Amino acid sequence: MSVKEYEFLSAVEATVRRYHMLAPGDTVLVGVSGGPDSVALLHALVALARDWSLRLVVAHLNHRLRGATADQEAAFVERLADRLSLSREIGSRDVASYRARRRLSLQEAARQVRYAFYDEVAAKYAAQKIALGHQANDNAESILIHLLRGTGPRGLAGIPPVRDGRIIRPLIDSTTEQILHFLKEGGFEYVRDHSNLDPKYLRNRIRNELLPFLEEKFNWNAVCMLNRLASIVRDEENFLNEQTGGAFQELLLVLTKDRLTLSAPGLARLHPALARRLIRQAVFSLKGDIRRLGHRHVEAVLRLTRQPFPSGRLDLPHEVLVVRDRDEVTFLLGPAEETPGFEYLIKGVGATFIHEVGMVLKLSVCEANEVDNPKKYPATTALFDLGTVSFPLKVRSFGQGDRFRPMGMSGSQKVKAFFINHKVSRAKRQRCPMLLSRGRIIWVGGYRIDDSAKVTHRTKRVLKAELSPA
C-alpha cells in the first residue's frame, strides 16, 4: 500500500470515527454506481472491514435512462463485487415511468426510486447502515446551489454526514482530487457517467463552470472553505433544533397521523426565526419531509398566524392544508374534513358514546347534599336540578339558530354568539355536544349550562353530566 493510499484510508476512518458512522460488526449496504466516488468508497470500506468486523453488501440500481451504457455500468459493478467476494444486489427500475406518474423532476424521481431500492436491499440483508459516496465537492456544489436559490441556514448546512442514524457518507471530508489520487495509486478501475457533463443540469454547471472559476479567481481552496462553512452552520442548526423542539411541545395542541394543531397566539409571539422553524417542524411532523416547502410558503403561514382576522386557509405543496381558526393553526394532510353531525336519544342515566367526536357523556343522579359547590367542578362536568329536566334527553351537534340562556344571564343568547364571544374555534364548535331537555338546550357541553336548569338551594336531587374522551 502506497503512502497516498494509507493517507486516504486514514482520513476516511477519521471521518467515520468523527461522526460515529459505524459500529463494530455492522452490516453495511454500499451504494455503488460504478463511478469514481462510489468505487473509492467501496474499496475504502473493504480496507476497513477487517478491523471493524464489517459485512459489506453491494447495491446497484439501473435507472433505465441511458440504454446500453447503463447496462454496461451494472455489469461492471457486478464483476467488481464478485472480484471482491462480496454479496451483491443489481436492480433495475423504470424511473421515467415513475417520474411521469408522480410529476417530478428527473433527478428527484431517480433519487426517490434509488433510495427505495436501497431500503429494500437493506431490509433483505438486515443492514444497519447504508453507505453512499457523497464527498466534499458534492457538498460544496450543494451549498452553492442552495445559496443561489436563496436558502436559509438549513441549506448552508449542506449534505449531512449521517442521516437518521442510518445513511452514512464516509467520503464527505474527501475531495475529488484526493479520491482520484487514491484510485490511481491503487490501480482501481471505475466508469465515467458522461451525463455529468451535460450543462442542462444546474449541478453540472456549478461543478464544471462556477466552482472552477471560484477556485481560479477567488480562493483555490474554495471546496474546503465551503465545507467548513457547512460544518459550522450544521452545529448551530443542531443547537437551534433543540430550542425549536422545546417551543414546539409548548405550542402543540393536537397531533394525529393527518392533523397537527398549534397555538396561533403562541406562534405569533415568537421571534420570526423561531416561528419559521416551528412551521417547518409542523409540516415535517406530518409528512416526514419538507421537500418543496419554500421560504414563500413559510412566510405565508407566518402572516396567517399574525393577521388580525380570526380565520383563513392556505394550500401548501403536496396537499398540505393550513387552517387558521381563531386561536388555532391546524396543518392537515389532504382536504379538511368537517365533523359529521350527530344526534343521540338518552332514555336514562348511564354512558352514551358520541362516536363522531370521540367523547363519552356520562349521566348520574344523586342527592343535592352529596355534591359540592358547582363552581368547584371542571368545565367538562355540569350539575342540573333534576326537577327542571325530564327524560328522554337528547345530545346533538351544534346547529345554526340554536339559543340558550347562559347561567347568570336574564335573557337568551344565540349559541353562535356565545361561541364568538368566548373565542371558540369553528372546529371546536362542530365537536361541541348540546344537551337538550324537552327541546331546549340545557348545556353547551364543556362551556355553560342554561340558567333555567341550575342547582339552587331548593334543589333536592341533582343530575350530574360528565364529558370525557372515549
FIDOMI-373155 format. One record per residue (C-alpha): residue in three letters; x, y, z. Coordinates in nm, 2 decimals. Example, Ala and Ser with C-alpha at 12.3 -4.5 7.8 and 13.67 -1.06 7.14 Angstrom:
2
mise / u / v / w
ALA / 1.23 / -0.45 / 0.78
SER / 1.37 / -0.11 / 0.71
***
This chain:
470
mise / u / v / w
MET / 0.00 / 0.00 / 0.00
SER / 0.14 / 0.34 / -0.10
VAL / 0.17 / 0.64 / 0.13
LYS / -0.12 / 0.81 / -0.07
GLU / -0.35 / 0.51 / -0.02
TYR / -0.27 / 0.49 / 0.35
GLU / -0.33 / 0.87 / 0.40
PHE / -0.66 / 0.84 / 0.22
LEU / -0.78 / 0.54 / 0.42
SER / -0.67 / 0.71 / 0.74
ALA / -0.87 / 1.02 / 0.65
VAL / -1.18 / 0.81 / 0.57
GLU / -1.15 / 0.62 / 0.90
ALA / -1.11 / 0.95 / 1.09
THR / -1.44 / 1.08 / 0.93
VAL / -1.61 / 0.75 / 1.03
ARG / -1.50 / 0.80 / 1.39
ARG / -1.57 / 1.17 / 1.40
TYR / -1.94 / 1.12 / 1.30
HIS / -1.98 / 0.78 / 1.47
MET / -2.08 / 0.63 / 1.14
LEU / -2.01 / 0.27 / 1.21
ALA / -2.00 / 0.02 / 1.50
PRO / -1.80 / -0.30 / 1.50
GLY / -2.00 / -0.59 / 1.34
ASP / -2.22 / -0.37 / 1.13
THR / -2.37 / -0.50 / 0.81
VAL / -2.33 / -0.21 / 0.56
LEU / -2.51 / -0.18 / 0.23
VAL / -2.28 / 0.01 / -0.01
GLY / -2.44 / 0.20 / -0.29
VAL / -2.22 / 0.16 / -0.60
SER / -2.29 / 0.33 / -0.93
GLY / -1.95 / 0.24 / -1.08
GLY / -1.83 / 0.60 / -1.08
PRO / -1.51 / 0.71 / -0.90
ASP / -1.67 / 0.82 / -0.58
SER / -1.87 / 0.50 / -0.51
VAL / -1.58 / 0.28 / -0.62
ALA / -1.34 / 0.46 / -0.39
LEU / -1.60 / 0.42 / -0.11
LEU / -1.63 / 0.05 / -0.17
HIS / -1.25 / -0.01 / -0.17
ALA / -1.21 / 0.21 / 0.14
LEU / -1.47 / 0.01 / 0.33
VAL / -1.32 / -0.32 / 0.22
ALA / -0.99 / -0.20 / 0.37
LEU / -1.17 / -0.11 / 0.70
ALA / -1.38 / -0.42 / 0.71
ARG / -1.13 / -0.65 / 0.89
ASP / -1.06 / -0.41 / 1.18
TRP / -1.43 / -0.31 / 1.21
SER / -1.57 / -0.67 / 1.15
LEU / -1.79 / -0.53 / 0.88
ARG / -2.01 / -0.73 / 0.65
LEU / -2.05 / -0.55 / 0.31
VAL / -2.33 / -0.58 / 0.06
VAL / -2.30 / -0.40 / -0.28
ALA / -2.62 / -0.25 / -0.42
HIS / -2.65 / -0.10 / -0.77
LEU / -2.96 / 0.03 / -0.95
ASN / -3.01 / 0.06 / -1.32
HIS / -3.24 / 0.36 / -1.38
ARG / -3.31 / 0.25 / -1.74
LEU / -3.23 / 0.61 / -1.86
ARG / -2.91 / 0.56 / -2.06
GLY / -2.97 / 0.24 / -2.26
ALA / -2.66 / 0.02 / -2.32
THR / -2.44 / 0.25 / -2.12
ALA / -2.64 / 0.18 / -1.80
ASP / -2.63 / -0.19 / -1.87
GLN / -2.26 / -0.18 / -1.90
GLU / -2.23 / 0.00 / -1.57
ALA / -2.44 / -0.26 / -1.40
ALA / -2.23 / -0.54 / -1.54
PHE / -1.91 / -0.35 / -1.42
VAL / -2.04 / -0.33 / -1.06
GLU / -2.15 / -0.70 / -1.07
ARG / -1.79 / -0.80 / -1.18
LEU / -1.64 / -0.57 / -0.92
ALA / -1.85 / -0.72 / -0.63
ASP / -1.76 / -1.08 / -0.75
ARG / -1.39 / -0.99 / -0.77
LEU / -1.41 / -0.87 / -0.41
SER / -1.62 / -1.17 / -0.30
LEU / -1.90 / -0.95 / -0.17
SER / -2.27 / -1.01 / -0.17
ARG / -2.45 / -0.80 / -0.44
GLU / -2.79 / -0.69 / -0.55
ILE / -2.82 / -0.55 / -0.90
GLY / -3.16 / -0.39 / -0.95
SER / -3.35 / -0.22 / -1.24
ARG / -3.63 / 0.03 / -1.22
ASP / -3.83 / 0.23 / -1.48
VAL / -3.75 / 0.58 / -1.34
ALA / -3.91 / 0.75 / -1.65
SER / -4.25 / 0.60 / -1.58
TYR / -4.22 / 0.68 / -1.21
ARG / -4.14 / 1.04 / -1.29
ALA / -4.44 / 1.07 / -1.52
ARG / -4.68 / 0.93 / -1.26
ARG / -4.55 / 1.15 / -0.98
ARG / -4.48 / 1.46 / -1.19
LEU / -4.13 / 1.50 / -1.06
SER / -3.81 / 1.63 / -1.20
LEU / -3.59 / 1.35 / -1.35
GLN / -3.33 / 1.39 / -1.07
GLU / -3.58 / 1.38 / -0.79
ALA / -3.76 / 1.08 / -0.94
ALA / -3.42 / 0.89 / -0.97
ARG / -3.34 / 0.98 / -0.61
GLN / -3.67 / 0.86 / -0.47
VAL / -3.65 / 0.53 / -0.66
ARG / -3.29 / 0.47 / -0.57
TYR / -3.34 / 0.53 / -0.20
ALA / -3.65 / 0.30 / -0.21
PHE / -3.43 / 0.03 / -0.37
TYR / -3.16 / 0.07 / -0.10
ASP / -3.42 / 0.04 / 0.17
GLU / -3.54 / -0.29 / 0.01
VAL / -3.19 / -0.43 / -0.01
ALA / -3.10 / -0.31 / 0.34
ALA / -3.41 / -0.49 / 0.48
LYS / -3.33 / -0.81 / 0.29
TYR / -2.98 / -0.83 / 0.44
ALA / -3.07 / -0.67 / 0.78
ALA / -2.81 / -0.39 / 0.71
GLN / -2.77 / -0.14 / 0.99
LYS / -2.61 / 0.12 / 0.76
ILE / -2.64 / 0.24 / 0.40
ALA / -2.31 / 0.39 / 0.28
LEU / -2.32 / 0.64 / 0.00
GLY / -2.04 / 0.81 / -0.20
HIS / -2.12 / 1.18 / -0.15
GLN / -1.79 / 1.37 / -0.10
ALA / -1.66 / 1.72 / -0.02
ASN / -1.70 / 1.85 / -0.38
ASP / -2.06 / 1.73 / -0.39
ASN / -2.12 / 1.91 / -0.06
ALA / -1.97 / 2.24 / -0.19
GLU / -2.18 / 2.21 / -0.50
SER / -2.50 / 2.16 / -0.30
ILE / -2.42 / 2.46 / -0.08
LEU / -2.38 / 2.68 / -0.39
ILE / -2.70 / 2.55 / -0.54
HIS / -2.89 / 2.63 / -0.22
LEU / -2.72 / 2.97 / -0.19
LEU / -2.83 / 3.07 / -0.55
ARG / -3.18 / 2.97 / -0.46
GLY / -3.19 / 3.19 / -0.16
THR / -3.16 / 2.93 / 0.11
GLY / -3.16 / 2.97 / 0.49
PRO / -2.92 / 2.81 / 0.74
ARG / -3.05 / 2.46 / 0.67
GLY / -2.94 / 2.48 / 0.31
LEU / -2.60 / 2.62 / 0.41
ALA / -2.55 / 2.31 / 0.63
GLY / -2.51 / 2.11 / 0.32
ILE / -2.52 / 1.73 / 0.29
PRO / -2.54 / 1.57 / 0.64
PRO / -2.26 / 1.32 / 0.71
VAL / -2.51 / 1.10 / 0.88
ARG / -2.89 / 1.10 / 0.82
ASP / -3.14 / 0.93 / 1.05
GLY / -2.85 / 0.74 / 1.22
ARG / -2.86 / 0.50 / 0.92
ILE / -2.74 / 0.67 / 0.60
ILE / -2.37 / 0.74 / 0.62
ARG / -2.13 / 0.93 / 0.39
PRO / -1.77 / 0.83 / 0.48
LEU / -1.62 / 1.03 / 0.19
ILE / -1.78 / 1.36 / 0.30
ASP / -1.45 / 1.51 / 0.40
SER / -1.26 / 1.39 / 0.09
THR / -1.22 / 1.59 / -0.22
THR / -1.25 / 1.48 / -0.58
GLU / -0.87 / 1.52 / -0.62
GLN / -0.80 / 1.30 / -0.32
ILE / -1.04 / 1.04 / -0.44
LEU / -0.89 / 1.02 / -0.79
HIS / -0.54 / 1.00 / -0.65
PHE / -0.64 / 0.71 / -0.43
LEU / -0.80 / 0.53 / -0.72
LYS / -0.49 / 0.59 / -0.93
GLU / -0.24 / 0.47 / -0.66
GLY / -0.45 / 0.16 / -0.60
GLY / -0.50 / 0.08 / -0.97
PHE / -0.87 / 0.07 / -0.92
GLU / -1.09 / 0.08 / -1.22
TYR / -1.41 / 0.28 / -1.25
VAL / -1.66 / 0.41 / -1.51
ARG / -1.74 / 0.76 / -1.61
ASP / -2.10 / 0.89 / -1.63
HIS / -2.09 / 1.13 / -1.92
SER / -2.43 / 1.28 / -1.82
ASN / -2.23 / 1.46 / -1.55
LEU / -2.10 / 1.69 / -1.83
ASP / -2.45 / 1.79 / -1.96
PRO / -2.48 / 2.16 / -1.89
LYS / -2.86 / 2.15 / -1.89
TYR / -2.84 / 2.04 / -1.52
LEU / -2.76 / 2.31 / -1.27
ARG / -2.53 / 2.09 / -1.06
ASN / -2.32 / 2.02 / -1.37
ARG / -2.28 / 2.39 / -1.44
ILE / -2.19 / 2.45 / -1.08
ARG / -1.94 / 2.17 / -1.09
ASN / -1.78 / 2.23 / -1.43
GLU / -1.80 / 2.61 / -1.45
LEU / -1.88 / 2.81 / -1.13
LEU / -1.66 / 2.61 / -0.88
PRO / -1.35 / 2.61 / -1.10
PHE / -1.40 / 2.98 / -1.16
LEU / -1.42 / 3.05 / -0.78
GLU / -1.11 / 2.84 / -0.73
GLU / -0.91 / 3.01 / -1.00
LYS / -1.02 / 3.37 / -0.94
PHE / -1.10 / 3.39 / -0.57
ASN / -0.99 / 3.10 / -0.35
TRP / -0.80 / 2.79 / -0.46
ASN / -0.93 / 2.61 / -0.15
ALA / -1.30 / 2.70 / -0.21
VAL / -1.43 / 2.35 / -0.17
CYS / -1.27 / 2.31 / 0.18
MET / -1.39 / 2.66 / 0.28
LEU / -1.75 / 2.58 / 0.18
ASN / -1.73 / 2.25 / 0.37
ARG / -1.60 / 2.43 / 0.68
LEU / -1.90 / 2.67 / 0.65
ALA / -2.13 / 2.38 / 0.63
SER / -1.98 / 2.22 / 0.94
ILE / -2.02 / 2.54 / 1.14
VAL / -2.38 / 2.60 / 1.03
ARG / -2.47 / 2.23 / 1.09
ASP / -2.36 / 2.26 / 1.46
GLU / -2.56 / 2.58 / 1.50
GLU / -2.86 / 2.42 / 1.33
ASN / -2.84 / 2.13 / 1.57
PHE / -2.84 / 2.37 / 1.87
LEU / -3.14 / 2.57 / 1.73
ASN / -3.33 / 2.25 / 1.65
GLU / -3.31 / 2.16 / 2.02
GLN / -3.46 / 2.50 / 2.11
THR / -3.73 / 2.45 / 1.84
GLY / -3.82 / 2.12 / 1.99
GLY / -3.90 / 2.27 / 2.33
ALA / -4.11 / 2.55 / 2.18
PHE / -4.29 / 2.31 / 1.96
GLN / -4.40 / 2.10 / 2.25
GLU / -4.52 / 2.41 / 2.44
LEU / -4.74 / 2.52 / 2.15
LEU / -4.86 / 2.18 / 2.03
LEU / -5.24 / 2.13 / 2.09
VAL / -5.33 / 1.83 / 1.87
LEU / -5.12 / 1.57 / 1.69
THR / -5.26 / 1.28 / 1.49
LYS / -5.14 / 1.10 / 1.17
ASP / -5.30 / 1.36 / 0.95
ARG / -5.36 / 1.66 / 1.17
LEU / -5.14 / 1.89 / 1.38
THR / -5.26 / 2.20 / 1.56
LEU / -5.05 / 2.47 / 1.72
SER / -5.15 / 2.77 / 1.93
ALA / -5.18 / 3.07 / 1.69
PRO / -5.12 / 3.34 / 1.96
GLY / -4.82 / 3.14 / 2.08
LEU / -4.67 / 3.11 / 1.73
ALA / -4.74 / 3.48 / 1.67
ARG / -4.55 / 3.59 / 1.98
LEU / -4.23 / 3.40 / 1.88
HIS / -3.93 / 3.56 / 1.72
PRO / -3.98 / 3.52 / 1.34
ALA / -3.67 / 3.30 / 1.32
LEU / -3.81 / 3.05 / 1.57
ALA / -4.16 / 3.07 / 1.43
ARG / -4.03 / 2.98 / 1.08
ARG / -3.86 / 2.67 / 1.23
LEU / -4.18 / 2.56 / 1.41
ILE / -4.38 / 2.59 / 1.09
ARG / -4.13 / 2.37 / 0.91
GLN / -4.13 / 2.13 / 1.20
ALA / -4.51 / 2.11 / 1.18
VAL / -4.50 / 2.01 / 0.82
PHE / -4.22 / 1.77 / 0.88
SER / -4.41 / 1.60 / 1.16
LEU / -4.70 / 1.53 / 0.93
LYS / -4.52 / 1.44 / 0.60
GLY / -4.18 / 1.31 / 0.72
ASP / -4.00 / 1.57 / 0.50
ILE / -4.03 / 1.93 / 0.39
ARG / -3.95 / 1.90 / 0.02
ARG / -4.09 / 2.18 / -0.19
LEU / -4.17 / 2.38 / 0.12
GLY / -4.01 / 2.71 / 0.02
HIS / -3.95 / 3.03 / 0.20
ARG / -4.26 / 3.19 / 0.05
HIS / -4.48 / 2.91 / 0.19
VAL / -4.34 / 2.95 / 0.54
GLU / -4.38 / 3.33 / 0.52
ALA / -4.74 / 3.29 / 0.41
VAL / -4.82 / 3.07 / 0.71
LEU / -4.64 / 3.32 / 0.94
ARG / -4.86 / 3.60 / 0.80
LEU / -5.17 / 3.39 / 0.85
THR / -5.09 / 3.34 / 1.22
ARG / -5.03 / 3.72 / 1.27
GLN / -5.32 / 3.86 / 1.07
PRO / -5.60 / 4.04 / 1.27
PHE / -5.87 / 3.82 / 1.11
PRO / -5.96 / 3.51 / 1.31
SER / -5.97 / 3.27 / 1.02
GLY / -5.81 / 3.19 / 0.69
ARG / -5.66 / 2.90 / 0.50
LEU / -5.36 / 2.82 / 0.28
ASP / -5.26 / 2.54 / 0.04
LEU / -4.90 / 2.42 / 0.07
PRO / -4.72 / 2.18 / -0.16
HIS / -4.81 / 1.81 / -0.16
GLU / -5.17 / 1.85 / -0.03
VAL / -5.08 / 2.01 / 0.30
LEU / -5.36 / 2.25 / 0.41
VAL / -5.31 / 2.51 / 0.68
VAL / -5.63 / 2.64 / 0.85
ARG / -5.63 / 2.94 / 1.09
ASP / -5.93 / 2.92 / 1.32
ARG / -5.92 / 3.19 / 1.59
ASP / -5.65 / 3.08 / 1.84
GLU / -5.56 / 2.76 / 1.65
VAL / -5.34 / 2.69 / 1.34
THR / -5.40 / 2.35 / 1.20
PHE / -5.19 / 2.16 / 0.95
LEU / -5.38 / 1.89 / 0.76
LEU / -5.27 / 1.62 / 0.52
GLY / -5.53 / 1.63 / 0.24
PRO / -5.85 / 1.83 / 0.24
ALA / -6.01 / 1.94 / 0.56
GLU / -6.29 / 1.72 / 0.68
GLU / -6.59 / 1.86 / 0.85
THR / -6.70 / 1.68 / 1.17
PRO / -7.03 / 1.50 / 1.08
GLY / -7.34 / 1.60 / 1.26
PHE / -7.48 / 1.37 / 1.53
GLU / -7.78 / 1.31 / 1.75
TYR / -7.85 / 1.06 / 2.02
LEU / -8.15 / 0.99 / 2.24
ILE / -8.08 / 0.93 / 2.61
LYS / -8.35 / 0.74 / 2.79
GLY / -8.19 / 0.73 / 3.13
VAL / -7.88 / 0.76 / 3.34
GLY / -7.56 / 0.58 / 3.21
ALA / -7.29 / 0.64 / 2.95
THR / -7.35 / 0.75 / 2.59
PHE / -7.07 / 0.71 / 2.34
ILE / -7.07 / 1.00 / 2.09
HIS / -6.88 / 0.83 / 1.81
GLU / -6.84 / 1.13 / 1.58
VAL / -6.64 / 1.33 / 1.82
GLY / -6.48 / 1.05 / 2.03
MET / -6.65 / 1.15 / 2.36
VAL / -6.84 / 0.98 / 2.63
LEU / -7.13 / 1.16 / 2.80
LYS / -7.20 / 1.00 / 3.14
LEU / -7.52 / 1.09 / 3.34
SER / -7.58 / 1.01 / 3.70
VAL / -7.83 / 1.12 / 3.98
CYS / -7.75 / 1.20 / 4.34
GLU / -7.90 / 1.38 / 4.63
ALA / -7.83 / 1.76 / 4.65
ASN / -7.64 / 1.73 / 4.98
GLU / -7.40 / 1.48 / 4.81
VAL / -7.25 / 1.74 / 4.57
ASP / -7.01 / 2.03 / 4.63
ASN / -7.04 / 2.38 / 4.51
PRO / -7.09 / 2.36 / 4.13
LYS / -6.81 / 2.61 / 4.07
LYS / -6.56 / 2.36 / 4.20
TYR / -6.62 / 2.12 / 3.91
PRO / -6.43 / 2.14 / 3.58
ALA / -6.59 / 2.27 / 3.27
THR / -6.65 / 1.92 / 3.15
THR / -6.88 / 1.85 / 3.44
ALA / -7.23 / 2.01 / 3.48
LEU / -7.48 / 1.99 / 3.76
PHE / -7.86 / 2.03 / 3.69
ASP / -8.16 / 2.05 / 3.92
LEU / -8.33 / 1.72 / 3.83
GLY / -8.67 / 1.87 / 3.89
THR / -8.62 / 2.10 / 3.59
VAL / -8.53 / 1.83 / 3.33
SER / -8.71 / 1.52 / 3.22
PHE / -8.60 / 1.21 / 3.02
PRO / -8.56 / 1.12 / 2.74
LEU / -8.28 / 1.38 / 2.69
LYS / -8.11 / 1.44 / 2.36
VAL / -7.75 / 1.51 / 2.28
ARG / -7.67 / 1.65 / 1.94
SER / -7.43 / 1.87 / 1.74
PHE / -7.45 / 2.25 / 1.73
GLY / -7.69 / 2.39 / 1.48
GLN / -7.75 / 2.73 / 1.33
GLY / -8.01 / 2.92 / 1.52
ASP / -7.95 / 2.74 / 1.85
ARG / -8.03 / 2.96 / 2.15
PHE / -8.00 / 2.92 / 2.53
ARG / -7.99 / 3.13 / 2.84
PRO / -7.63 / 3.12 / 2.98
MET / -7.63 / 3.07 / 3.36
GLY / -7.63 / 3.41 / 3.53
MET / -7.80 / 3.60 / 3.24
SER / -8.16 / 3.72 / 3.23
GLY / -8.21 / 3.69 / 2.85
SER / -8.14 / 3.42 / 2.59
GLN / -7.84 / 3.43 / 2.35
LYS / -7.76 / 3.26 / 2.03
VAL / -7.51 / 2.98 / 2.09
LYS / -7.31 / 3.11 / 1.79
ALA / -7.28 / 3.45 / 1.96
PHE / -7.17 / 3.27 / 2.28
PHE / -6.90 / 3.09 / 2.08
ILE / -6.78 / 3.40 / 1.92
ASN / -6.76 / 3.59 / 2.25
HIS / -6.57 / 3.31 / 2.41
LYS / -6.34 / 3.27 / 2.10
VAL / -6.44 / 2.91 / 2.04
SER / -6.29 / 2.79 / 1.71
ARG / -6.51 / 2.65 / 1.43
ALA / -6.36 / 2.31 / 1.47
LYS / -6.44 / 2.30 / 1.84
ARG / -6.80 / 2.43 / 1.77
GLN / -6.86 / 2.13 / 1.54
ARG / -6.74 / 1.89 / 1.81
CYS / -6.93 / 2.05 / 2.10
PRO / -7.23 / 1.84 / 2.23
MET / -7.56 / 2.02 / 2.30
LEU / -7.76 / 1.86 / 2.58
LEU / -8.14 / 1.91 / 2.55
SER / -8.44 / 1.85 / 2.76
ARG / -8.79 / 1.89 / 2.62
GLY / -8.64 / 2.05 / 2.31
ARG / -8.44 / 2.32 / 2.50
ILE / -8.07 / 2.34 / 2.53
ILE / -7.97 / 2.29 / 2.90
TRP / -7.59 / 2.26 / 2.84
VAL / -7.35 / 2.38 / 2.58
GLY / -7.12 / 2.08 / 2.66
GLY / -6.79 / 2.18 / 2.82
TYR / -6.88 / 2.55 / 2.84
ARG / -7.20 / 2.67 / 3.01
ILE / -7.54 / 2.54 / 3.14
ASP / -7.88 / 2.70 / 3.09
ASP / -7.99 / 2.92 / 3.37
SER / -8.32 / 2.75 / 3.40
ALA / -8.16 / 2.42 / 3.49
LYS / -7.91 / 2.54 / 3.75
VAL / -7.88 / 2.39 / 4.10
THR / -8.03 / 2.62 / 4.37
HIS / -8.09 / 2.60 / 4.75
ARG / -8.43 / 2.45 / 4.67
THR / -8.28 / 2.16 / 4.46
LYS / -8.34 / 1.81 / 4.61
ARG / -8.19 / 1.59 / 4.35
VAL / -7.91 / 1.66 / 4.11
LEU / -7.84 / 1.53 / 3.76
LYS / -7.47 / 1.51 / 3.70
ALA / -7.33 / 1.52 / 3.34
GLU / -6.96 / 1.44 / 3.27
LEU / -6.79 / 1.46 / 2.93
SER / -6.46 / 1.27 / 2.88
PRO / -6.26 / 1.14 / 2.58
ALA / -6.36 / 0.80 / 2.46
***
